[in-house]
Amino acid sequence: MKLKFCGFRTLDDVNKAKDLNIDAIGFIHFPKSKRFVDISDIKQFTEVIPDDKEKVVIVVDPDYDTIKQLIEQTNISTIQLHGNEPIEDIQFIKQYNRNIKIIKALPATDGQTLMTAINYYKNDIDSFIIDTPSNSYGGTGKVYDWEILKTIQHAEYLIAGGMNYDNIQKVASLDLAHSGYDIASGIETNNEKDIDKMTAIINLVKGAN
């Protein structure tokens, strides 16, 4: 199972997580998010993260100049699209830098809508994240009906939306085809990343080293 820890805002929090047994660390570059960080911060953060971890920037309907700046001015390896981006935006990223991986986040509205969106994007992206529907495009800490995910077949996806130690255990008891979890609020205490929560989740999902 993959683990992506997301929503890092400070170098101190990045340093807490950068050497842990996780697969990806994410930064949100969306001004309306409470976890927004600017390009200069993302540059600083991605410089200290080992290359064995994906360095993910989350954007919402970005313009092409923003995409170029993020690719050129930081060490990101992955762009996570969290809005209503058309295939043309994905093709632009691939043409600009073919080494950049692309994750498409989708809201868990209903099974049919979800599968329609997956079929629209699946040939052009690397993986999906299925998140709780919200006007703030994620980061709410709220869950949704995970039974919706039983409709997803033949697509790699992480589950986001209120993931924490207890909810991961609940999801694990379901017969889903997910490949891991994307966690932001579930690894925080008082808006800071909590090393104890991060370690507990890693031990739960990946086993203690």
TILUM-961415 format. One record per residue (C-alpha): residue number from 1; residue in one letter; x, y, z. Coordinates in steps of 0.1 Angstrom, whole numbers, plus 5000, padded with zeros to 4 digits. Each point is the difference from the previous one (the first is absolute). Layout:
# residues N
  num  residu     x     y     z
  NUM       A     X     Y     Z
...
This chain:
# residues 209
  num  residu     x     y     z
    1       M  5000  5000  5000
    2       K  5012  5035  4991
    3       L  5000  5029  5024
    4       K  4999  5036  4989
    5       F  5002  5026  5028
    6       C  4987  5033  4988
    7       G  4995  5037  5009
    8       F  5035  5008  5013
    9       R  5005  5037  5008
   10       T  5033  5003  5019
   11       L  5035  4988  4996
   12       D  4998  4986  5036
   13       D  4970  4978  4990
   14       V  5018  4989  4968
   15       N  5030  4989  5021
   16       K  4978  4980  5022
   17       A  4988  4979  4971
   18       K  5027  5000  4974
   19       D  5018  4969  5012
   20       L  4969  4980  5010
   21       N  4988  4969  4982
   22       I  4975  5018  4977
   23       D  4998  5002  4962
   24       A  4991  5037  4994
   25       I  4999  5034  5017
   26       G  4975  5026  4987
   27       F  4998  5038  5000
   28       I  4969  5020  4991
   29       H  5005  5029  4976
   30       F  4964  5012  5000
   31       P  4994  5035  5016
   32       K  4966  4991  5014
   33       S  5014  4971  5020
   34       K  5009  5005  5037
   35       R  5031  4979  4992
   36       F  5012  5022  4971
   37       V  5037  5004  4995
   38       D  5017  5021  4973
   39       I  5025  4990  4974
   40       S  5031  5011  5020
   41       D  4989  4979  5030
   42       I  4994  4970  4977
   43       K  5034  5004  4986
   44       Q  5016  5000  5035
   45       F  4979  4970  5011
   46       T  5007  4979  4969
   47       E  5038  5006  5003
   48       V  5002  4981  5033
   49       I  4978  4970  4991
   50       P  5018  4968  4989
   51       D  4995  4990  4964
   52       D  4984  4967  5010
   53       K  4968  5019  5008
   54       E  4976  5017  4976
   55       K  4999  5037  5005
   56       V  4965  5010  4991
   57       V  4985  5035  4994
   58       I  4962  5003  5002
   59       V  4984  5026  4977
   60       V  4965  5009  4990
   61       D  4993  5009  4963
   62       P  5035  5016  4997
   63       D  5010  5022  4971
   64       Y  5029  4990  4979
   65       D  5024  5026  5014
   66       T  4994  4985  5035
   67       I  5008  4965  4988
   68       K  5032  5012  4983
   69       Q  5011  5019  5032
   70       L  4994  4970  5022
   71       I  5019  4976  4977
   72       E  5029  5024  4993
   73       Q  5004  5016  5035
   74       T  4995  4970  5023
   75       N  5010  4963  5002
   76       I  4965  4986  4998
   77       S  4996  4966  4983
   78       T  4962  4999  4999
   79       I  4972  5024  4993
   80       Q  4966  4992  5016
   81       L  4971  5016  4981
   82       H  4971  5006  5023
   83       G  4976  5021  4979
   84       N  4981  4995  4967
   85       E  5031  4999  4978
   86       P  4994  4989  4964
   87       I  5022  4974  4983
   88       E  5018  5029  4982
   89       D  5015  5012  5033
   90       I  5014  4965  5006
   91       Q  5014  4998  4965
   92       F  5017  5034  5005
   93       I  5017  4987  5032
   94       K  5012  4969  4983
   95       Q  5013  5019  4970
   96       Y  5017  5026  5023
   97       N  5017  4973  5021
   98       R  4994  4964  4993
   99       N  5016  4989  5032
  100       I  4973  5016  5022
  101       K  4974  4976  5013
  102       I  4964  5010  5001
  103       I  4974  4992  5026
  104       K  4964  5009  4994
  105       A  4978  5006  5031
  106       L  4963  4992  4996
  107       P  4971  5007  5024
  108       A  4981  4969  5012
  109       T  4966  5012  4989
  110       D  4984  4967  4988
  111       G  5013  4969  4983
  112       Q  4988  5007  4965
  113       T  5014  5036  4999
  114       L  5032  4988  5015
  115       M  5005  4972  4974
  116       T  4992  5025  4972
  117       A  5027  5023  5012
  118       I  5025  4972  5005
  119       N  4994  4988  4964
  120       Y  5005  5036  4988
  121       Y  5034  5004  5016
  122       K  5015  4965  5005
  123       N  5020  4998  4967
  124       D  5017  5033  5007
  125       I  5009  5000  5037
  126       D  5020  4977  5023
  127       S  4976  4995  5029
  128       F  4969  5014  5017
  129       I  4991  5013  5035
  130       I  4963  4997  5010
  131       D  4991  5027  5025
  132       T  4970  5014  5019
  133       P  4980  5024  4978
  134       S  5003  5036  5011
  135       N  5002  5035  4987
  136       S  5035  5004  5014
  137       Y  5012  4971  4979
  138       G  5010  4977  5029
  139       G  5018  5005  5033
  140       T  4967  4999  5019
  141       G  5008  4971  5023
  142       K  4965  4986  4992
  143       V  4993  4965  4988
  144       Y  4976  4987  4974
  145       D  4982  4967  4993
  146       W  5029  4977  4991
  147       E  4976  4975  4985
  148       I  5000  5022  4969
  149       L  5036  4988  4993
  150       K  4989  4965  4994
  151       T  4990  5011  4965
  152       I  5037  5008  4991
  153       Q  5017  4973  4981
  154       H  5033  5001  4981
  155       A  5012  5034  5013
  156       E  5027  5008  5025
  157       Y  4987  5023  5027
  158       L  5007  5012  5035
  159       I  4972  5008  5025
  160       A  4999  5035  5014
  161       G  4975  5018  5022
  162       G  5001  4997  5038
  163       M  5026  4972  4999
  164       N  5014  4994  5035
  165       Y  5010  4970  5021
  166       D  4965  4989  5008
  167       N  4985  5006  4965
  168       I  5029  4982  4983
  169       Q  4991  4970  5021
  170       K  4963  5003  4989
  171       V  5010  5003  4963
  172       A  5023  4970  5003
  173       S  4971  4978  5010
  174       L  4982  5007  4967
  175       D  5007  4982  4968
  176       L  5014  5029  4980
  177       A  5026  5001  4973
  178       H  5018  5031  5012
  179       S  5038  5003  5000
  180       G  5004  5021  5031
  181       Y  4991  5032  5020
  182       D  5004  5037  4997
  183       I  5000  5017  5034
  184       A  5002  5036  5011
  185       S  4978  5009  5031
  186       G  5004  4964  5013
  187       I  5037  5006  5007
  188       E  4996  5034  5017
  189       T  4996  5013  5035
  190       N  4992  5038  5004
  191       N  5007  5005  4962
  192       E  5035  4985  5003
  193       K  5012  4967  4988
  194       D  5001  4975  5028
  195       I  5028  4975  5000
  196       D  4982  4976  5023
  197       K  4969  4999  4977
  198       M  5022  4996  4969
  199       T  5020  4972  5015
  200       A  4968  4982  5012
  201       I  4985  5001  4966
  202       I  5032  4988  4983
  203       N  5001  4971  5024
  204       L  4964  4992  4993
  205       V  5002  5001  4962
  206       K  5036  4989  4994
  207       G  5009  4981  5032
  208       A  5026  5010  5025
  209       N  5036  4999  4988
